[in-house]
């Protein structure tokens, strides 16, 4: 929001941004998902921003921002901080416009995103890995700007960035054949949500806009509760595209009176959604890209018979993360369990555990045990996968009945992470 402007005047800037971007961005499809439409007895459509040239909507804001800068500003070089997707958008713009860029990224950034940034930017960009979180990388980028007279390209809290992201909303409304009842939008810093709110408030005010955040990084929800942006002391970085400690002041102002509701989603449910989209629809999404779909279940009673749109924000997922994603999904579904188990140090003890304790469909997926001759019994760490939740209580009962049970590690994540 530019000082003193109304939502209508912001909309005029969005139309201008759409004109700038028409030969740069893909007009991504708005496609009905038949599977989820059947599940929720509604028309569920995906706005496929994962099909953008940089595999996320972030190209819209980054390119629009740089396209509105003067040649003098661009000649000084641009600087940005990002967990991945904004960095790719800036890198693409730098390479396309022949502008030098310095990109700060957190040290834990997935390797796939890091390589994509380098590929899109080529020789026009330099990547600097710094800090554990986006916010730490951003602070370093701001210091670099001050010391080197660079221009900072904010990932979300900038009018030109928001107006670029808002072109997603223009396309949705142009593509929709029927009025949209619900729109689910993922939120990190709030740039996409702010753009969507600005457009829909003027062109489709009846649409209920649901913002979706990871439960462990719910910065917009906290801001709405407190009447302004709040710095979260601790967040989880797993949903890296939405792991922001504090939303923007500008994005908050644009969202606060327009968002119908805020939903938070557990990481395990995000992982379940990633796997489901891949297995059922052959759609590959990153954790942040799954947020909007993951939230549908929380509103299932309200969605029946409605026209619903979910923005799939990105697909920059590192294949090396899939084992972690599968593990989190199984733990969330209560189908994967870890135990400390007491084993008699004698031949046949493991056979007894398998025969007497495990059910016919239970599967040992992790086993760590070292025999110690000085003791009658030894402790093993055992992971067991179940076919259905109903098999859990019989498993526990059998462990206790035959004196194998010591501790259930799922209830103690710190100890489980230490041992496994």
C-alpha positions, 0 to 999 in steps of 0.5 A: 500500500502506497501512503494514502492510497485506497484499494482501488488505486492499488488495483490500478498499479496491479493492472500496470504490473500485469502489463509489465509481466505479460511476456515474463510470467507464465499465465498459470492454469486454474485447474479443477482437482477432481479427486478433492472435489469429490472428497469435499463435495465442492468444486476445488480448483488449483491455481498452479503457480508451481508451474511458473518459470521459477516454479513459484509465484515469486517471479511476479513480485521480484521482476515487477519491482526491478522493472519499476526501478531506475537505471541509476538504482539498478546500476548500484546492484540489487540485494535480497534475502530469501529461503529460496523462491524469492531468490530465484525470482530475483536471480531470474530478473537479474539475468534477464535484465543484466543487473548484478545481484547479491543474494543472501540465503539461510545456511539450512536452505535446501540444496535444490533451491540453492542450485536453482538460484545459481542456475537462474542467475548465472554470472550476474549473481553471487550467493551468500549463505548466512544464518539459520533463518530467513530473518538472520539472512535478511539482517545480513543483507541489510548490512551489506546494502548499507556498506555497499550502497546496494538496493534491497529487494524485499521479499514481501513488504514492498508495494511493487512486490505486492502488486506483482504478486497480486497479478496472480489474483487478477488471473484467478478472477479472469479464469474462474467460470463461476464466482469464487466462494473460498480462496485459500492462500499460503502466508509467509511474510504476507506479500501474496496474501496482501496482493490477493486481498487488494484485488479481491476486496475490489473485484470479488468482495464476497469471496472468503479469503483464508490465510494458511500458515504452518503452526510452528511459524504462525506470524500473521495469526499472531499479528492479527491477535496483537493488532500488529506484526510481532517478532516470534522468538522461535519458529520451525524452518521445515516449511521453509517457504513460509518460515518467517518470524515477522510479517511485514507492516505493509502486508499486515495492513492490507490483510487485516480487514480483508482476511476472513480467517486464518488457519494453521497447519501442522507439519505432519499434515503438510507432509501427508498433503505433499505425498497425497498430491504426488500419489493421486495427482502427480503434482510435486509441491514444496511444503509451503505449496501444500499449505492451502490444500492441507487446510481444506479439511478444517473447513470441510463442513463449510465447503460443500457445494461451494466454488473453492480455489487453492493457490499452489505457491511453489514446487521447489522441493528437494528430493533428498527431503522425501524420507523426512517428509514420509516420516513426518506424515506417518508420525502425524497419522499415528502409523509410525511409532518408536519405543525403548524396548527391554530385550533379554540377552539370550538367543531367541529374544528377538524371535519372541518379540516378533512372534508374541508382540507384533501383530500380523501387519506390524512392520519393524522399520528401525532397530538398534541394539548392542549386546552387553554381556554383563547385563541380563537385559539390554535396551533396544530402540525400535521403530514400528510401522502400522497399517491402521491406528487400531493396531496401536493399543494391542501392540502396547498391551503385548509389549507390557504383557511380555515385559518388553516395554520401557518407554514410548518415544513419540511422546518425547520428541527431544529424546527420539531425535537424539536416539534416531 
